Amino acid sequence: MSRTAEKVLSIISAAFTAITIVMSFVGLAFWKNLTSDPAWRREVEMELLADPEFTPGDVEFIFSLLNFFEGFYWFIIIALIISFILTIVGIVNIWNNKKPKLAGIMFIVAGLFAGILTLTSILLYIAGVLCFTRKPPLSNDRAFTEENYDGTMRPL
């Protein structure tokens, strides 16, 4: 049975995930470079303290939130790497129609790690559902066909 649709969808989603991982590392490097610059920090601090509604405690809270976002960014990158690995495992299992059920499970779990409703996860969900629903065609058993009988009654 040809599993071309599952292969194509999973390969496209693996490519999107790889691109997203690379772009996430670039974004994290940019963010780390920006937030570690003391001149930028002083400028933002002065800008916030110029507003009478902000206290020095509020400014420290904002900078602690920025540090939290850096940790959250790492969480997203790790989830994307797990999704990429699961997608590759699913592609290996779907190739030559080895284990389509296992590949379907891998695709659905990888879709969850890639984000609940992103383009990549939707492609993986579709590939996973196709792995579960497409069945191999039935074999042609010629034991009880018209060719074996001479026009008389067939057995039930």
C-alpha positions in Angstrom: 0.0 0.0 0.0 1.3 3.4 -0.9 1.6 5.8 1.9 2.7 8.8 -0.2 0.3 11.3 1.5 1.6 10.5 4.9 5.2 10.7 3.8 4.8 14.0 2.1 2.8 15.6 5.0 5.3 14.4 7.5 8.4 15.5 5.5 6.9 18.9 5.0 6.1 19.3 8.7 9.7 18.0 9.6 11.1 20.7 7.3 8.9 23.4 8.9 9.9 22.2 12.4 13.6 22.3 11.4 13.3 25.8 10.1 11.4 26.9 13.2 14.1 25.4 15.4 16.9 27.3 13.6 14.9 30.6 13.6 14.2 30.1 17.4 17.9 29.7 18.1 18.6 32.9 16.0 15.9 34.7 17.9 17.2 33.5 21.3 20.7 34.6 20.4 19.4 38.1 19.4 17.3 38.3 22.6 20.2 37.2 24.8 22.5 39.7 23.1 20.0 42.5 23.6 19.1 41.8 27.3 22.8 41.3 28.3 23.8 44.7 27.0 24.1 47.0 30.1 23.5 50.2 27.9 20.2 48.8 26.7 19.2 47.9 30.3 20.1 51.4 31.6 18.2 53.0 28.7 15.0 50.9 29.4 15.3 51.5 33.1 15.6 55.3 32.7 12.7 55.3 30.3 10.5 53.4 32.7 11.6 55.5 35.7 10.7 58.6 33.8 7.1 57.5 34.0 5.8 58.5 37.4 3.6 55.4 37.6 6.6 53.1 37.8 8.6 52.5 40.9 12.1 50.9 41.1 10.4 47.7 42.3 8.2 47.7 39.2 11.3 48.0 37.0 12.9 45.1 38.6 9.7 43.1 38.2 9.8 43.9 34.4 13.4 42.7 34.1 12.6 39.5 36.0 9.8 38.9 33.5 12.2 39.4 30.7 14.4 36.7 32.3 11.4 34.4 32.6 10.6 34.8 28.9 14.1 33.6 28.2 13.5 30.4 30.1 10.1 30.0 28.4 11.9 30.4 25.0 14.2 27.5 25.9 11.1 25.4 26.8 9.6 26.1 23.4 12.9 25.2 21.6 13.1 21.9 23.6 9.5 21.0 22.7 10.2 21.7 19.0 13.3 19.5 19.1 11.2 16.7 20.7 8.6 17.2 18.0 11.3 17.0 15.3 12.7 13.8 16.7 9.2 12.2 17.0 8.5 13.2 13.4 11.7 11.6 12.1 10.9 8.4 14.1 7.4 8.4 12.5 8.8 8.9 9.0 11.2 5.9 9.5 8.3 3.8 10.7 6.0 4.8 7.9 8.6 4.2 5.2 7.9 0.9 3.3 4.7 0.6 5.3 6.5 -1.0 8.3 4.5 0.2 11.3 1.8 2.6 10.3 0.0 2.6 13.7 3.2 3.5 15.6 4.0 6.2 13.0 0.4 7.6 13.5 1.0 7.8 17.3 4.4 9.5 16.8 2.8 12.0 14.4 0.0 12.9 16.7 2.4 13.3 19.7 4.8 15.3 17.6 1.9 17.5 16.6 1.2 18.2 20.3 4.8 19.1 20.9 4.9 21.3 17.8 2.0 23.4 19.1 -1.7 22.7 19.4 -2.9 24.6 16.3 0.1 25.5 14.1 0.5 24.6 10.5 3.1 22.0 11.4 0.9 20.3 14.0 -2.1 20.3 11.6 -0.1 18.5 8.9 1.1 16.0 11.5 -2.5 15.4 12.8 -3.6 14.7 9.2 -0.7 12.3 8.6 -1.4 10.6 11.9 -5.1 10.2 11.2 -4.3 8.8 7.7 -2.0 6.3 9.3 -4.9 5.0 11.4 -7.6 5.1 8.8 -6.0 3.8 5.6 -6.1 0.0 5.5 -4.3 -2.2 3.0 -6.5 -3.6 0.2 -8.0 -7.0 0.7 -6.3 -9.8 -1.0 -8.0 -11.3 -4.1 -9.0 -14.7 -2.9 -10.2 -16.7 -6.0 -11.5 -19.7 -4.1 -15.2 -18.9 -4.6 -15.4 -17.1 -7.9 -17.5 -17.8 -10.9 -14.4 -19.2 -12.8 -14.3 -22.3 -10.6 -17.8 -23.4 -11.5 -19.4 -24.4 -14.7 -22.6 -22.4 -14.3 -24.2 -24.7 -11.7 -25.1 -23.5 -8.2 -22.3 -22.2 -6.1 -21.8 -23.1 -2.4 -22.8 -20.5 0.1 
